[in-house]
Amino acid sequence: MSSEALVEGPNGVIAAWETEGQVKFARVDPQSLKLTNPVAAPGAGKGRKHPVLAVNAAGQTLFAWTEGTAWNRGGALAWQVYDANGTQSGEQGRVENGIPAWGLAAAAARPDGGFVLLH
C-alpha cells in the first residue's frame, strides 16, 4: 500500500506517486492532463512509498518520501529539494526511523520561501 500527492504551485499542478518501490513526481499538463517529464527520487529505489510535495512561490519543490515502511512498521524519511526547472539542489536529507508505525510525513512551503517537513 502507498499513497500519492498533488500540489499546485506557480508553474501548475505537480503529482507524486510510487511505482515498484520507487517514488516519482511530474508536472501535470493542463491541456492533456498527462504527466510530463517524470523525475525519480535520487538513488536506488527500493521500498520507497508515501511521497509528499510542497512548492514555494519561487517554484522550488520539496519532494519527500518514506523508505522501508510497511504494515505496522515505521521507517526512514528522505527528501530532496528541486529548483523551478526540476534540477536537484544541494538540499537533501534522511532521518533514520523518522516515520513511526502507521505514520506519514507532511510538507508545506513557508512564506519566506523555506519548507517545513513534519514527521
Buried (B, 14 or more C-beta within 10 A) or exposed (E): EBBBBEBEBEEEBBBBBBEEEBBBBBBBEEEEEEBEEBBBBEEEBEBBBBBBBBBBEEBBBBBBBBBBBEEEEBBBBBBBBBEBEBEBEEBBEEEEEBBEEEBBBEBBBEEEEBBEBEB
